[in-house]
């Protein structure tokens, strides 16, 4: 094995080791905070405050609805940006060798951008349910159901669009590089890219179904 290959391999291993080290520190910090909070409540004689059911029923439904809308649009935009970053870098790099591929492979950028549009449309639909509620009916069953529905539907749509954006970005990157080497490969990889983009559409439909029975706040 050459010296350059050995050096590249060692850099890759060190990068992976650093990522694992950071993840371990983050997990340890979260665990310490949670355990510290539980012990603090127990030693203060307020162990009954550690009640998940009480937290869920006393939390404002506006909190859950707003979190769902935020995660929906936020994760969708991150997925679109991530996909555009992956496929755009490869497309521009391969375009140096074969300038003919740049215009044709813009369809991959469009597929990635559609992911953000999915999240924006669903966020607007969910936001229309965030009407004003009276203090007397704030924690009613209907309002809590609406808040929880918007929260989980937002996570479903956002996570689906995030995964869809990354999938389309990686496939679009491969399409650009393959097209630069062999023109006949573009259409074949484009079919795979189209199926990857359907993941975001499936998440959109699922999110709408999850929040279909959720009414406006009353």
C-alpha contacts under 8 A as a table, 3 or more apart, distances in Angstrom:
res1	aa1	res2	aa2	distance
1	X	5	X	6.52
1	X	6	X	6.79
2	X	5	X	5.31
2	X	6	X	6.32
3	X	6	X	5.12
3	X	7	X	6.12
4	X	7	X	5.10
4	X	8	X	6.14
5	X	8	X	5.10
5	X	9	X	6.11
6	X	9	X	5.12
6	X	10	X	6.15
7	X	10	X	5.15
7	X	11	X	6.24
8	X	11	X	5.15
8	X	12	X	6.26
9	X	12	X	5.11
9	X	13	X	6.22
10	X	13	X	5.11
10	X	14	X	6.10
11	X	14	X	5.08
11	X	15	X	6.10
12	X	15	X	5.09
12	X	16	X	6.24
13	X	16	X	5.15
13	X	17	X	6.06
14	X	17	X	4.96
14	X	18	X	6.13
15	X	18	X	5.11
15	X	19	X	6.33
16	X	19	X	5.12
16	X	20	X	6.23
17	X	20	X	5.17
17	X	21	X	6.08
18	X	21	X	4.96
18	X	22	X	6.21
19	X	22	X	5.16
19	X	23	X	6.21
20	X	23	X	5.09
20	X	24	X	6.08
21	X	24	X	5.13
21	X	25	X	6.32
22	X	25	X	5.14
22	X	26	X	6.24
23	X	26	X	5.09
23	X	27	X	6.15
24	X	27	X	5.20
24	X	28	X	6.05
25	X	28	X	5.04
25	X	29	X	6.05
26	X	29	X	5.14
26	X	30	X	6.26
27	X	30	X	5.23
27	X	31	X	6.15
28	X	31	X	5.11
28	X	32	X	6.10
29	X	32	X	5.14
29	X	33	X	6.22
30	X	33	X	5.22
30	X	34	X	6.27
31	X	34	X	5.23
31	X	35	X	6.05
32	X	35	X	5.19
32	X	36	X	5.82
33	X	36	X	5.10
33	X	37	X	6.13
34	X	37	X	5.22
34	X	38	X	6.32
35	X	38	X	5.15
35	X	39	X	6.14
36	X	39	X	5.18
36	X	40	X	6.00
37	X	40	X	5.07
37	X	41	X	6.30
38	X	41	X	5.28
38	X	42	X	6.23
38	X	47	X	7.69
38	X	50	X	7.28
39	X	42	X	5.02
39	X	43	X	6.01
40	X	43	X	5.33
40	X	44	X	6.13
41	X	44	X	5.20
41	X	45	X	6.29
41	X	46	X	4.95
41	X	47	X	5.23
41	X	49	X	7.33
41	X	50	X	7.61
42	X	45	X	5.19
42	X	46	X	5.73
42	X	47	X	4.66
43	X	46	X	7.54
44	X	47	X	7.75
46	X	49	X	5.68
46	X	50	X	7.93
47	X	50	X	5.73
48	X	51	X	6.36
51	X	54	X	5.29
51	X	55	X	6.25
52	X	55	X	4.99
52	X	56	X	6.20
53	X	56	X	5.18
53	X	57	X	6.26
54	X	57	X	5.26
54	X	58	X	5.89
55	X	58	X	5.26
55	X	59	X	5.84
56	X	59	X	5.44
57	X	139	X	7.39
57	X	144	X	7.64
58	X	139	X	7.40
59	X	63	X	7.07
60	X	63	X	5.29
60	X	64	X	7.06
60	X	138	X	7.47
60	X	139	X	7.10
60	X	144	X	7.85
61	X	64	X	5.22
61	X	65	X	6.11
61	X	138	X	7.59
61	X	139	X	7.23
61	X	143	X	6.25
61	X	144	X	5.24
61	X	146	X	7.26
61	X	147	X	4.41
61	X	148	X	7.10
62	X	65	X	5.05
62	X	66	X	5.84
62	X	130	X	7.36
62	X	147	X	6.23
63	X	66	X	5.26
63	X	67	X	6.09
63	X	147	X	7.46
64	X	67	X	5.11
64	X	68	X	6.14
64	X	147	X	5.06
64	X	148	X	5.92
64	X	150	X	7.07
64	X	151	X	5.22
65	X	68	X	5.12
65	X	69	X	6.31
65	X	130	X	7.48
65	X	146	X	7.37
65	X	147	X	4.49
65	X	148	X	6.74
65	X	149	X	7.66
65	X	150	X	4.99
65	X	151	X	5.20
66	X	69	X	5.16
66	X	70	X	6.05
66	X	151	X	7.45
67	X	70	X	5.03
67	X	71	X	6.05
67	X	151	X	6.05
67	X	154	X	7.89
68	X	71	X	5.26
68	X	72	X	6.01
68	X	150	X	5.38
68	X	151	X	3.63
68	X	152	X	6.42
68	X	153	X	6.83
68	X	154	X	4.24
68	X	155	X	6.06
69	X	72	X	5.04
69	X	73	X	6.38
69	X	123	X	5.28
69	X	126	X	6.64
69	X	127	X	7.07
69	X	150	X	7.03
69	X	151	X	7.06
69	X	154	X	5.56
70	X	73	X	5.57
70	X	74	X	5.72
70	X	123	X	7.78
70	X	154	X	7.65
71	X	74	X	4.96
71	X	75	X	5.60
71	X	76	X	7.97
71	X	154	X	5.96
71	X	155	X	5.90
71	X	158	X	5.94
72	X	75	X	5.80
72	X	76	X	6.17
72	X	119	X	5.63
72	X	120	X	7.82
72	X	122	X	7.50
72	X	123	X	6.33
72	X	154	X	4.42
72	X	155	X	5.89
72	X	156	X	7.72
72	X	157	X	5.77
72	X	158	X	4.13
72	X	159	X	7.75
73	X	76	X	5.16
73	X	77	X	6.13
73	X	116	X	7.18
73	X	119	X	4.75
73	X	120	X	5.57
73	X	122	X	7.99
73	X	123	X	6.13
73	X	158	X	6.53
74	X	77	X	5.33
74	X	78	X	6.26
74	X	119	X	7.97
74	X	158	X	7.12
75	X	78	X	5.01
75	X	79	X	6.06
75	X	158	X	4.71
75	X	159	X	6.33
75	X	161	X	7.00
75	X	162	X	5.64
76	X	79	X	5.11
76	X	80	X	6.22
76	X	115	X	6.08
76	X	116	X	4.90
76	X	118	X	7.49
76	X	119	X	5.25
76	X	120	X	7.96
76	X	157	X	7.72
76	X	158	X	5.05
76	X	159	X	7.39
76	X	161	X	5.01
76	X	162	X	5.41
76	X	165	X	7.86
77	X	80	X	5.05
77	X	81	X	6.04
77	X	115	X	7.36
77	X	116	X	4.77
77	X	119	X	7.43
77	X	162	X	7.78
78	X	81	X	5.13
78	X	82	X	5.94
78	X	162	X	6.52
79	X	82	X	5.13
79	X	83	X	6.10
79	X	112	X	7.77
79	X	115	X	7.19
79	X	116	X	7.43
79	X	161	X	6.07
79	X	162	X	3.84
79	X	163	X	6.66
79	X	164	X	7.05
79	X	165	X	4.44
79	X	166	X	6.02
80	X	83	X	5.19
80	X	84	X	6.13
80	X	112	X	4.91
80	X	113	X	5.43
80	X	114	X	7.61
80	X	115	X	5.65
80	X	116	X	5.56
80	X	161	X	7.74
80	X	162	X	7.11
80	X	165	X	4.99
80	X	166	X	7.59
81	X	84	X	5.13
81	X	85	X	6.04
81	X	112	X	7.57
81	X	113	X	7.76
81	X	165	X	7.75
82	X	85	X	5.10
82	X	86	X	6.30
82	X	165	X	6.70
82	X	166	X	6.18
82	X	169	X	7.20
83	X	86	X	5.22
83	X	87	X	6.15
83	X	109	X	7.83
83	X	112	X	5.74
83	X	165	X	4.85
83	X	166	X	4.84
83	X	167	X	7.37
83	X	168	X	6.28
83	X	169	X	3.76
83	X	170	X	6.99
84	X	87	X	5.36
84	X	88	X	5.34
84	X	108	X	7.99
84	X	109	X	5.70
84	X	112	X	6.02
84	X	113	X	7.56
84	X	169	X	6.05
85	X	88	X	5.25
85	X	89	X	5.99
85	X	169	X	7.51
86	X	89	X	5.63
86	X	90	X	6.57
86	X	166	X	7.99
86	X	169	X	5.35
86	X	170	X	6.29
86	X	173	X	6.33
87	X	90	X	5.26
87	X	91	X	5.95
87	X	108	X	7.11
87	X	109	X	7.18
87	X	169	X	4.86
87	X	170	X	6.33
87	X	171	X	7.73
87	X	172	X	5.24
87	X	173	X	4.09
87	X	174	X	7.87
87	X	176	X	7.65
88	X	91	X	5.03
88	X	92	X	6.09
88	X	109	X	7.11
88	X	173	X	7.28
89	X	92	X	5.38
89	X	93	X	6.09
89	X	173	X	7.82
90	X	93	X	5.04
90	X	94	X	5.96
90	X	173	X	5.26
90	X	174	X	7.88
90	X	176	X	6.63
90	X	177	X	6.73
91	X	94	X	5.26
91	X	95	X	5.83
91	X	101	X	7.60
91	X	102	X	6.42
91	X	105	X	7.13
91	X	173	X	6.44
91	X	176	X	5.24
91	X	177	X	6.96
92	X	95	X	4.88
92	X	96	X	6.61
92	X	102	X	7.07
93	X	96	X	5.63
93	X	97	X	7.64
94	X	97	X	5.54
94	X	98	X	6.30
94	X	99	X	7.82
94	X	101	X	7.89
94	X	176	X	6.69
94	X	177	X	5.71
94	X	180	X	6.19
95	X	98	X	4.75
95	X	99	X	4.44
95	X	100	X	7.10
95	X	101	X	6.08
95	X	102	X	5.82
95	X	180	X	7.35
96	X	99	X	5.91
97	X	180	X	7.22
98	X	101	X	6.17
98	X	180	X	5.54
99	X	102	X	5.92
100	X	103	X	6.84
100	X	104	X	7.55
101	X	104	X	5.40
101	X	105	X	5.93
101	X	176	X	6.79
101	X	179	X	6.71
101	X	180	X	6.47
102	X	105	X	5.44
102	X	106	X	6.49
103	X	106	X	5.51
104	X	107	X	6.62
105	X	108	X	5.70
105	X	109	X	7.50
105	X	172	X	7.58
105	X	175	X	7.66
105	X	176	X	6.23
106	X	109	X	5.13
106	X	110	X	6.46
107	X	110	X	4.95
107	X	111	X	6.24
108	X	111	X	5.10
108	X	112	X	6.37
108	X	168	X	7.13
108	X	169	X	7.21
108	X	172	X	5.26
108	X	193	X	7.91
109	X	112	X	5.15
109	X	113	X	6.21
109	X	169	X	7.96
109	X	172	X	7.97
110	X	113	X	5.04
110	X	114	X	6.17
111	X	114	X	5.25
111	X	115	X	6.94
111	X	168	X	7.07
111	X	197	X	6.63
112	X	115	X	5.50
112	X	116	X	7.47
112	X	165	X	5.46
112	X	168	X	6.41
112	X	169	X	6.75
112	X	197	X	7.94
113	X	116	X	5.48
113	X	117	X	6.67
114	X	117	X	4.90
114	X	118	X	6.23
115	X	118	X	5.17
115	X	119	X	6.63
115	X	161	X	5.65
115	X	162	X	7.94
115	X	164	X	7.28
115	X	165	X	6.32
115	X	197	X	7.99
115	X	200	X	6.36
116	X	119	X	5.20
116	X	120	X	6.24
116	X	161	X	7.53
117	X	120	X	4.97
117	X	121	X	6.12
118	X	121	X	5.32
118	X	122	X	6.32
118	X	161	X	7.73
118	X	200	X	7.46
118	X	201	X	7.58
118	X	204	X	6.78
119	X	122	X	5.27
119	X	123	X	5.99
119	X	157	X	6.85
119	X	158	X	6.60
119	X	161	X	7.30
119	X	204	X	7.79
120	X	123	X	5.06
120	X	124	X	6.27
121	X	124	X	5.24
121	X	125	X	6.36
122	X	125	X	4.97
122	X	126	X	6.10
122	X	157	X	7.95
122	X	204	X	7.20
122	X	207	X	8.00
122	X	208	X	7.68
123	X	126	X	5.10
123	X	127	X	5.97
123	X	154	X	7.72
124	X	127	X	5.02
124	X	128	X	6.38
125	X	128	X	5.43
125	X	129	X	7.36
126	X	129	X	5.58
126	X	130	X	7.27
126	X	150	X	6.61
127	X	130	X	5.28
128	X	131	X	7.06
128	X	216	X	7.76
129	X	215	X	6.59
129	X	216	X	4.39
129	X	217	X	6.55
130	X	216	X	6.28
130	X	217	X	6.12
131	X	216	X	6.06
131	X	217	X	5.30
131	X	218	X	7.33
132	X	217	X	6.36
132	X	218	X	6.88
133	X	137	X	6.70
133	X	138	X	5.83
133	X	217	X	5.51
133	X	218	X	4.77
134	X	137	X	5.54
134	X	138	X	5.90
134	X	218	X	6.85
135	X	138	X	5.09
136	X	139	X	7.75
137	X	140	X	5.19
137	X	143	X	7.77
137	X	218	X	6.72
138	X	143	X	6.56
138	X	218	X	7.53
139	X	143	X	6.22
139	X	144	X	6.13
140	X	143	X	5.34
140	X	144	X	6.21
141	X	144	X	5.17
141	X	145	X	5.99
142	X	145	X	5.08
142	X	146	X	6.18
142	X	214	X	7.77
142	X	215	X	7.44
142	X	217	X	7.59
143	X	146	X	5.05
143	X	147	X	6.18
143	X	215	X	7.96
143	X	216	X	7.66
143	X	217	X	5.41
143	X	218	X	6.84
144	X	147	X	5.08
144	X	148	X	6.15
145	X	148	X	5.27
145	X	149	X	5.94
145	X	214	X	6.71
146	X	149	X	5.08
146	X	150	X	6.13
146	X	211	X	7.59
146	X	214	X	4.73
146	X	215	X	6.22
146	X	216	X	7.17
146	X	217	X	7.20
147	X	150	X	5.33
147	X	151	X	6.20
148	X	151	X	5.01
148	X	152	X	6.25
149	X	152	X	5.49
149	X	153	X	5.85
149	X	210	X	6.45
149	X	211	X	5.41
149	X	214	X	6.53
150	X	153	X	5.11
150	X	154	X	5.79
150	X	211	X	6.09
150	X	214	X	7.84
151	X	154	X	5.23
151	X	155	X	6.37
152	X	155	X	5.04
152	X	156	X	6.12
152	X	210	X	7.97
153	X	156	X	5.00
153	X	157	X	6.18
153	X	206	X	7.67
153	X	207	X	4.56
153	X	208	X	7.31
153	X	210	X	5.79
153	X	211	X	6.29
154	X	157	X	5.25
154	X	158	X	5.92
154	X	207	X	6.79
155	X	158	X	5.11
155	X	159	X	5.83
156	X	159	X	5.41
156	X	160	X	6.06
156	X	203	X	6.32
156	X	206	X	7.53
156	X	207	X	6.11
157	X	160	X	5.21
157	X	161	X	6.12
157	X	200	X	7.49
157	X	203	X	4.92
157	X	204	X	5.46
157	X	206	X	7.51
157	X	207	X	5.60
158	X	161	X	5.20
158	X	162	X	6.07
159	X	162	X	5.00
159	X	163	X	6.22
160	X	163	X	5.30
160	X	164	X	5.97
160	X	199	X	6.51
160	X	200	X	5.42
160	X	202	X	7.87
160	X	203	X	5.16
160	X	204	X	7.94
161	X	164	X	4.81
161	X	165	X	5.91
161	X	199	X	7.32
161	X	200	X	4.72
161	X	203	X	7.00
162	X	165	X	5.23
162	X	166	X	6.43
163	X	166	X	5.28
163	X	167	X	6.10
163	X	199	X	7.92
163	X	200	X	7.91
164	X	167	X	5.06
164	X	168	X	6.03
164	X	196	X	6.26
164	X	197	X	5.86
164	X	198	X	7.77
164	X	199	X	5.57
164	X	200	X	5.38
165	X	168	X	5.24
165	X	169	X	5.96
165	X	197	X	7.57
165	X	200	X	7.93
166	X	169	X	5.00
166	X	170	X	6.16
167	X	170	X	5.37
167	X	171	X	6.17
167	X	193	X	7.86
167	X	196	X	6.07
167	X	197	X	7.73
168	X	171	X	5.10
168	X	172	X	5.78
168	X	193	X	5.67
168	X	194	X	7.99
168	X	196	X	5.80
168	X	197	X	6.10
169	X	172	X	5.07
169	X	173	X	6.04
170	X	173	X	5.08
170	X	174	X	6.33
171	X	174	X	5.08
171	X	175	X	6.15
171	X	189	X	7.25
171	X	192	X	7.36
171	X	193	X	5.69
172	X	175	X	4.87
172	X	176	X	6.22
172	X	190	X	7.65
172	X	193	X	6.67
173	X	176	X	5.28
173	X	177	X	6.40
174	X	177	X	5.27
174	X	178	X	5.95
174	X	189	X	7.74
175	X	178	X	5.16
175	X	179	X	5.86
175	X	185	X	7.46
175	X	186	X	5.64
175	X	189	X	5.70
175	X	190	X	6.86
176	X	179	X	5.14
176	X	180	X	6.28
176	X	186	X	7.52
177	X	180	X	5.22
177	X	181	X	6.65
178	X	181	X	5.17
178	X	182	X	5.88
178	X	183	X	7.45
178	X	185	X	6.18
178	X	186	X	6.73
179	X	182	X	5.04
179	X	183	X	4.73
179	X	184	X	7.21
179	X	185	X	5.97
179	X	186	X	5.17
180	X	183	X	6.73
182	X	185	X	5.87
182	X	186	X	7.75
183	X	186	X	5.88
184	X	187	X	6.72
184	X	188	X	7.63
185	X	188	X	5.38
185	X	189	X	6.31
186	X	189	X	5.41
186	X	190	X	6.00
187	X	190	X	4.89
187	X	191	X	6.45
188	X	191	X	5.50
188	X	192	X	7.07
189	X	192	X	5.17
189	X	193	X	6.32
190	X	193	X	4.85
190	X	194	X	6.19
191	X	194	X	5.15
191	X	195	X	6.50
192	X	195	X	5.24
192	X	196	X	6.30
193	X	196	X	4.97
193	X	197	X	6.25
194	X	197	X	5.08
194	X	198	X	6.50
195	X	198	X	5.21
195	X	199	X	7.28
196	X	199	X	5.70
197	X	200	X	5.89
197	X	201	X	7.23
198	X	201	X	5.00
198	X	202	X	6.21
199	X	202	X	5.12
199	X	203	X	6.31
200	X	203	X	5.06
200	X	204	X	6.21
201	X	204	X	4.97
201	X	205	X	6.28
202	X	205	X	5.20
202	X	206	X	6.13
203	X	206	X	5.05
203	X	207	X	6.04
204	X	207	X	5.17
204	X	208	X	6.30
205	X	208	X	5.16
205	X	209	X	6.27
206	X	209	X	5.10
206	X	210	X	6.15
207	X	210	X	5.07
207	X	211	X	6.30
208	X	211	X	5.28
208	X	212	X	5.69
209	X	212	X	4.97
209	X	213	X	7.86
210	X	213	X	7.37
211	X	214	X	5.15
212	X	215	X	7.94
